[in-house]
Amino acid sequence: MEIKSNDVLLVIDVQNDFCPGGSLAVADGDAVLAPIHRIAPRFAHIVLTQDWHTANHASFASAHPGKHPFEQIELAYGPQTLWPDHCVQGTRGAEFHPKLNLPQAELILRKGFRPRIDSYSAFFENDRVTPTGLAGYLDDRGLTRVFLAGLAYDYCVGYSALDARRLGLEAVILRDACRAINLNGSVEKIEAQFSEAGVRLVDTATLEQKMHDDQRLLDAAAQASAEEGIRQGIEDEENGRIRPIREFFDEFEAAHRHLRVAHTDKRPDR
């Protein structure tokens, strides 16, 4: 698998409230930082999402007297899991983790800001109809494959991947760059949906190794081209054909120009 110029890294909700010490902490949530930072330089395009709730949001258990976090209720758009208050606009909990360092990100998309509707997916609110605007942004930019990382794997990351597939985009989840809540078997349930929808799972280490192997193949091809040019020159000399030095260098340059073009096609535009 190659990372190309039409790929985007979608980093989902790496915010204080979802990390250790937060009000809705995902176990080991801050462990996603290292693999995200390791793979991010490979991408020409990065988008961050940010849960951005109003106080007394409809998805908060505290907004429903007598209800408790992780219970499920029915809202106008269907079932809704109730959560502890989290990622309230303007609070420290809503801020990105202080060690998340992706200044090259081209867009920060805030979701869940409508008081009466939650938003797991980066593409649609939980009514599955109201768009966030991300689909139009990616379409305008010509970005057709999303790589997803962040929190939480079985909710906001997973729903975003499924909606990407629903929109006709390729979706690849960087599994080691995510952590899950795993509420009532939610990991098993969403992975079954991944399988049906064609969402791919890959580790960042595997992706990096594949890119490293591709580079080695290109380097080997360049070496073989140079050695062939030298061999041909020696053979011509032995056969009494003295080639103009310009002819030798023109062939050498043409071979390397071809390899540079091939190499450029494998790397994202900057």
C-alpha positions as CSV (number, residue, x, y, z in Angstrom):
1,M,0.0,0.0,0.0
2,E,1.3,3.4,-1.0
3,I,0.5,6.8,0.3
4,K,-0.5,9.0,-2.6
5,S,-1.3,12.6,-3.3
6,N,-5.0,12.0,-3.1
7,D,-4.8,10.5,0.4
8,V,-5.7,12.3,3.6
9,L,-4.9,11.5,7.2
10,L,-8.0,12.1,9.3
11,V,-7.1,12.4,13.0
12,I,-10.2,12.0,15.1
13,D,-10.8,13.7,18.4
14,V,-7.4,13.5,20.2
15,Q,-8.7,15.7,22.9
16,N,-8.0,16.0,26.7
17,D,-11.4,14.6,27.7
18,F,-10.8,11.4,25.8
19,C,-7.3,10.9,27.2
20,P,-6.2,9.8,30.7
21,G,-7.5,12.2,33.3
22,G,-10.4,13.3,31.1
23,S,-14.1,13.1,31.8
24,L,-14.6,10.4,29.2
25,A,-11.1,8.9,29.1
26,V,-10.4,6.1,26.7
27,A,-8.1,3.5,28.2
28,D,-4.5,4.3,27.0
29,G,-5.9,7.0,24.8
30,D,-2.7,9.1,24.7
31,A,-0.9,6.1,23.3
32,V,-2.2,7.1,19.9
33,L,0.1,10.1,19.8
34,A,3.3,8.2,18.9
35,P,2.0,6.3,15.9
36,I,0.1,9.3,14.6
37,H,3.3,11.5,14.8
38,R,5.3,8.7,13.2
39,I,3.1,8.3,10.2
40,A,1.9,11.9,9.7
41,P,4.9,13.2,7.8
42,R,4.1,10.7,5.1
43,F,0.9,12.6,4.2
44,A,0.5,15.7,2.2
45,H,-2.9,16.3,3.6
46,I,-4.1,16.1,7.2
47,V,-7.5,17.0,8.8
48,L,-8.2,17.1,12.5
49,T,-11.6,16.7,14.0
50,Q,-12.7,18.1,17.4
51,D,-15.8,17.1,19.4
52,W,-17.3,20.5,20.3
53,H,-20.4,20.2,22.5
54,T,-22.6,22.8,24.1
55,A,-23.2,22.7,27.8
56,N,-26.2,20.6,28.7
57,H,-25.9,18.7,25.3
58,A,-28.6,16.2,24.6
59,S,-26.0,13.4,24.6
60,F,-25.0,14.1,28.2
61,A,-26.6,12.0,30.9
62,S,-26.7,15.1,33.1
63,A,-29.2,16.6,30.7
64,H,-31.7,13.8,31.5
65,P,-32.8,13.7,35.1
66,G,-32.6,10.2,36.5
67,K,-30.4,8.9,33.7
68,H,-26.8,7.8,34.0
69,P,-23.7,7.7,31.7
70,F,-23.7,4.8,29.3
71,E,-27.4,4.2,29.4
72,Q,-29.3,4.4,26.1
73,I,-32.3,6.5,25.3
74,E,-34.4,7.4,22.3
75,L,-34.0,10.8,20.7
76,A,-35.8,12.2,17.7
77,Y,-33.2,10.6,15.4
78,G,-33.1,7.2,17.1
79,P,-31.0,5.5,19.8
80,Q,-28.5,7.6,21.7
81,T,-25.9,6.5,24.2
82,L,-25.7,8.9,27.1
83,W,-22.2,10.1,28.0
84,P,-20.5,12.0,30.9
85,D,-20.2,15.7,30.1
86,H,-17.2,16.0,27.8
87,C,-15.6,18.3,25.3
88,V,-17.7,21.3,26.2
89,Q,-16.9,24.3,24.1
90,G,-14.2,26.5,25.5
91,T,-13.1,24.1,28.2
92,R,-9.7,22.4,28.7
93,G,-11.3,19.1,28.1
94,A,-12.3,20.1,24.6
95,E,-8.8,21.2,23.7
96,F,-6.5,18.9,21.7
97,H,-4.0,16.9,23.8
98,P,-1.1,19.3,24.5
99,K,1.4,16.8,22.9
100,L,-0.6,16.5,19.6
101,N,1.7,18.3,17.3
102,L,0.4,18.5,13.7
103,P,0.8,22.2,12.7
104,Q,0.7,21.1,9.0
105,A,-3.0,20.1,9.3
106,E,-5.0,21.9,6.7
107,L,-8.4,21.8,8.4
108,I,-9.8,21.5,11.9
109,L,-13.4,20.3,11.7
110,R,-15.6,20.7,14.8
111,K,-18.6,18.4,15.2
112,G,-21.3,17.8,17.8
113,F,-22.0,21.5,18.3
114,R,-25.7,21.3,17.6
115,P,-27.3,21.0,21.1
116,R,-30.0,18.4,20.3
117,I,-28.0,16.0,18.2
118,D,-24.8,14.1,18.7
119,S,-22.1,13.5,16.1
120,Y,-19.8,10.5,16.1
121,S,-18.9,10.6,12.5
122,A,-16.7,13.3,10.9
123,F,-19.1,13.2,7.9
124,F,-22.6,13.2,9.3
125,E,-24.4,14.0,12.5
126,N,-26.1,11.0,14.3
127,D,-29.3,11.4,12.4
128,R,-27.2,10.1,9.4
129,V,-28.5,12.9,7.3
130,T,-27.1,16.2,8.4
131,P,-23.6,16.7,6.9
132,T,-20.6,18.2,8.6
133,G,-19.2,19.6,5.4
134,L,-16.2,17.3,5.3
135,A,-17.4,15.3,2.3
136,G,-17.6,18.5,0.2
137,Y,-14.2,19.6,1.4
138,L,-12.6,16.4,0.4
139,D,-14.4,16.3,-3.0
140,D,-13.2,19.9,-3.8
141,R,-9.7,19.0,-2.9
142,G,-9.7,15.8,-4.9
143,L,-9.0,13.6,-1.9
144,T,-10.5,10.2,-2.4
145,R,-8.9,7.9,0.3
146,V,-9.0,8.5,4.0
147,F,-6.6,7.0,6.6
148,L,-8.1,7.3,10.0
149,A,-6.5,7.5,13.5
150,G,-7.5,8.7,16.9
151,L,-10.4,8.2,19.4
152,A,-12.3,6.2,19.8
153,Y,-11.9,3.3,17.5
154,D,-15.3,1.8,18.0
155,Y,-17.2,5.1,17.9
156,C,-16.0,8.3,16.2
157,V,-13.2,6.6,14.2
158,G,-15.4,3.7,13.2
159,Y,-18.5,5.7,12.3
160,S,-16.3,8.0,10.2
161,A,-14.8,5.1,8.3
162,L,-18.2,3.6,7.6
163,D,-19.5,6.9,6.3
164,A,-16.5,7.4,4.1
165,R,-17.3,4.0,2.5
166,R,-21.0,5.0,2.2
167,L,-19.8,8.1,0.3
168,G,-17.7,6.1,-2.1
169,L,-14.3,6.9,-0.5
170,E,-11.7,4.3,0.3
171,A,-11.2,4.0,4.1
172,V,-8.2,2.6,5.9
173,I,-8.0,2.6,9.7
174,L,-4.5,2.7,11.3
175,R,-5.3,0.3,14.0
176,D,-2.4,0.9,16.3
177,A,-3.1,4.6,16.1
178,C,-6.5,4.2,17.7
179,R,-7.9,3.1,21.1
180,A,-11.4,1.8,21.8
181,I,-14.0,2.3,24.5
182,N,-15.5,-1.2,23.9
183,L,-18.9,-0.6,25.5
184,N,-21.1,-3.6,25.5
185,G,-19.2,-5.4,22.7
186,S,-18.9,-2.3,20.5
187,V,-15.6,-3.3,19.0
188,E,-16.8,-6.6,17.8
189,K,-20.0,-5.1,16.4
190,I,-18.3,-2.3,14.5
191,E,-15.6,-4.6,13.1
192,A,-18.3,-6.8,11.6
193,Q,-19.6,-3.6,9.9
194,F,-16.0,-2.9,8.7
195,S,-15.9,-6.2,7.0
196,E,-19.2,-5.7,5.3
197,A,-18.4,-2.2,4.1
198,G,-14.8,-2.8,3.0
199,V,-13.0,-0.8,5.6
200,R,-9.4,-1.9,5.7
201,L,-7.3,-2.2,8.9
202,V,-3.6,-1.8,8.9
203,D,-0.8,-1.0,11.4
204,T,1.4,2.1,10.9
205,A,4.5,-0.2,11.1
206,T,3.2,-2.4,8.3
207,L,2.4,0.7,6.2
208,E,5.9,2.2,6.8
209,Q,7.6,-1.1,6.0
210,K,5.8,-1.4,2.7
211,M,6.9,2.1,1.8
212,H,10.5,1.3,2.8
213,D,10.4,-1.8,0.6
214,D,9.2,0.2,-2.3
215,Q,12.0,2.7,-1.9
216,R,14.5,-0.2,-1.8
217,L,13.1,-1.5,-5.1
218,L,13.6,1.9,-6.7
219,D,17.1,2.2,-5.4
220,A,17.9,-1.3,-6.7
221,A,16.5,-0.4,-10.1
222,A,18.7,2.8,-10.3
223,Q,21.8,0.8,-9.4
224,A,21.0,-1.8,-12.0
225,S,20.5,0.9,-14.6
226,A,23.9,2.4,-13.8
227,E,25.7,-1.0,-13.9
228,E,24.1,-1.8,-17.2
229,G,25.3,1.5,-18.7
230,I,28.8,0.8,-17.6
231,R,28.7,-2.8,-18.9
232,Q,27.4,-1.6,-22.3
233,G,30.2,1.0,-22.5
234,I,32.9,-1.6,-21.8
235,E,31.4,-4.0,-24.3
236,D,31.3,-1.3,-27.0
237,E,34.9,-0.5,-26.4
238,E,35.9,-4.1,-26.6
239,N,34.0,-4.5,-29.9
240,G,35.8,-1.5,-31.3
241,R,32.9,0.8,-31.2
242,I,34.0,4.1,-29.5
243,R,30.8,5.8,-28.4
244,P,30.7,9.5,-28.0
245,I,30.7,10.4,-24.3
246,R,27.6,12.5,-24.8
247,E,25.7,9.5,-26.0
248,F,26.6,7.5,-22.9
249,F,25.5,10.3,-20.6
250,D,22.2,10.9,-22.5
251,E,21.3,7.2,-22.0
252,F,22.2,7.4,-18.3
253,E,20.2,10.6,-17.8
254,A,17.2,9.2,-19.5
255,A,17.2,6.1,-17.3
256,H,17.4,8.1,-14.2
257,R,14.8,10.6,-15.3
258,H,12.4,7.7,-15.8
259,L,13.2,6.4,-12.3
260,R,12.7,9.9,-10.7
261,V,9.3,10.2,-12.3
262,A,8.3,6.8,-11.0
263,H,9.6,7.7,-7.5
264,T,7.7,11.0,-7.6
265,D,4.4,9.2,-8.5
266,K,4.8,7.1,-5.3
267,R,5.1,10.1,-3.0
268,P,2.5,12.7,-2.0
269,D,2.7,16.1,-3.5
270,R,4.0,18.8,-1.1
